Amino acid sequence: MVGTVLIAGASGLVGAAAVESFLEAGYDVIAASRRKPEVDHQRSFRHIALDLQDEAACKASAADLAGVTHVVYTAVYEKPGLIAGWSERDQMETNLAMLKNLMEPLAANAKGLQHVSLLQGTKAYGVHVHAMRIPGRERYARDQHENFYWLQEDYIRAKSASDGWKFSIWRPQLIVGPNYGVVMNLPPIIGAYAAIRREEGLAFSYPGGTSWPWEAVDTRLVANALVWGATSANAAGETFNLTNGEVFEWRDLWPALADELGVEVGPDESISLAEYLPSKADVWDNIVKKHGLRPVTMAELVGESHHYADFCFAYGSDGPPTAAFVSTVKIKQAGFGEVYDTEETFRYWLRKLIERKILPPRS
């Protein structure tokens, strides 16, 4: 084996993809999460059912993790409603406590620990509270706003220096993958919205507000970057933005999504998916029964991602949103040059959700 990686938050969007990529790279994988991650890889991995807010449970689990050589920390605590919690101090302190609960006993037991990867995001540039410099670059001074990223980063930097292992920090932009019931993933939301519109004989209308370009990143790219960073000397102590390598606009992407889902595009219709999807829970239940889907309720399907959809689609906006573009020059120069076609990213994961019987088939 290349090493033993502990992936915290393994059932989440990046965590599950990381399980796949580290298995493919030959690592022995230990997945820590409250529920077992759903992966397609044929190699087996060990799952530890673990709540990172439970300090005692983390300490007890660490006794069996002495062989861990790498850590990928993808866990996050978000509040109901998602957006407001980004600026609330108790949310920040909870995320710091979760990281400490894992790392303190683990570092004490895993004497061969070599590298830790820590996930952030483009909120590091303050785009959720003010206009950001375009493009966001990793070398810029820390943006002075309250954010759990800074609490976790300061802790990891200090812990790394005292214990002698390396670390890397990752800032992906709008991650796209197959996971449902998570805090920020759009394919299940888009797919459920399309299925409900089709069921009710309505067009697949774009539900958002003002048009503006976005960047996204395939969760496979993020996971592969984590594998690269685990051993690359060029990644040690560094921070990297991650995107697919191109921009897109939702209305331009919408016809491809409609084609993949077998629905017809209609005129724009301003709809809050955070309100609309829960209100159609009974319609969704009927769709599940009609197509023999997994018995996943609407609440289980959306997690907090329906709120994220309103944010990403600029629902209710009547002016240009704050632009959020980041540079990925640094990681390419460091040696990781993977890119993805964003349209195919969304198509691929919608197909995967259909294959897994989370979303109904095209017809």
Stockholm file with secondary structure:
# STOCKHOLM 1.0

chainA/1-363         MVGTVLIAGASGLVGAAAVESFLEAGYDVIAASRRKPEVDHQRSFRHIALDLQDEAACKASAADLAGVTHVVYTAVYEKPGLIAGWSERDQMETNLAMLKNLMEPLAANAKGLQHVSLLQGTKAYGVHVHAMRIPGRERYARDQHENFYWLQEDYIRAKSASDGWKFSIWRPQLIVGPNYGVVMNLPPIIGAYAAIRREEGLAFSYPGGTSWPWEAVDTRLVANALVWGATSANAAGETFNLTNGEVFEWRDLWPALADELGVEVGPDESISLAEYLPSKADVWDNIVKKHGLRPVTMAELVGESHHYADFCFAYGSDGPPTAAFVSTVKIKQAGFGEVYDTEETFRYWLRKLIERKILPPRS
#=GR chainA/1-363 SS CCCEEEEETTTSHHHHHHHHHHHHTTCEEEEEESSCCCCCCSSCCEEEECCTTCHHHHHHHHTTCTTCCEEEECCCCCCTTSTGGGGCHHHHHHHHHHHHHHHHHHHHHCTTCCEEEEECCGGGGTTTTSCCCSSBCTTSCCCCSCCHHHHHHHHHHHHHHHHCCEEEEEEESSEECSCCSSSSCCHHHHHHHHHHHHHTTCCEECCCCSCCEEECEEHHHHHHHHHHHHHCGGGTTCEEEECCSSEEEHHHHHHHHHHHHTCCEESCCCCCHHHHHHHTHHHHHHHHHHHTCCCCCHHHHHTTHHHHHHHHTTTTCCSCCCCCCBCCHHHHHHTCCCCCCHHHHHHHHHHHHHHTTSSCCCC
#=GC SS_cons         CCCEEEEETTTSHHHHHHHHHHHHTTCEEEEEESSCCCCCCSSCCEEEECCTTCHHHHHHHHTTCTTCCEEEECCCCCCTTSTGGGGCHHHHHHHHHHHHHHHHHHHHHCTTCCEEEEECCGGGGTTTTSCCCSSBCTTSCCCCSCCHHHHHHHHHHHHHHHHCCEEEEEEESSEECSCCSSSSCCHHHHHHHHHHHHHTTCCEECCCCSCCEEECEEHHHHHHHHHHHHHCGGGTTCEEEECCSSEEEHHHHHHHHHHHHTCCEESCCCCCHHHHHHHTHHHHHHHHHHHTCCCCCHHHHHTTHHHHHHHHTTTTCCSCCCCCCBCCHHHHHHTCCCCCCHHHHHHHHHHHHHHTTSSCCCC
//
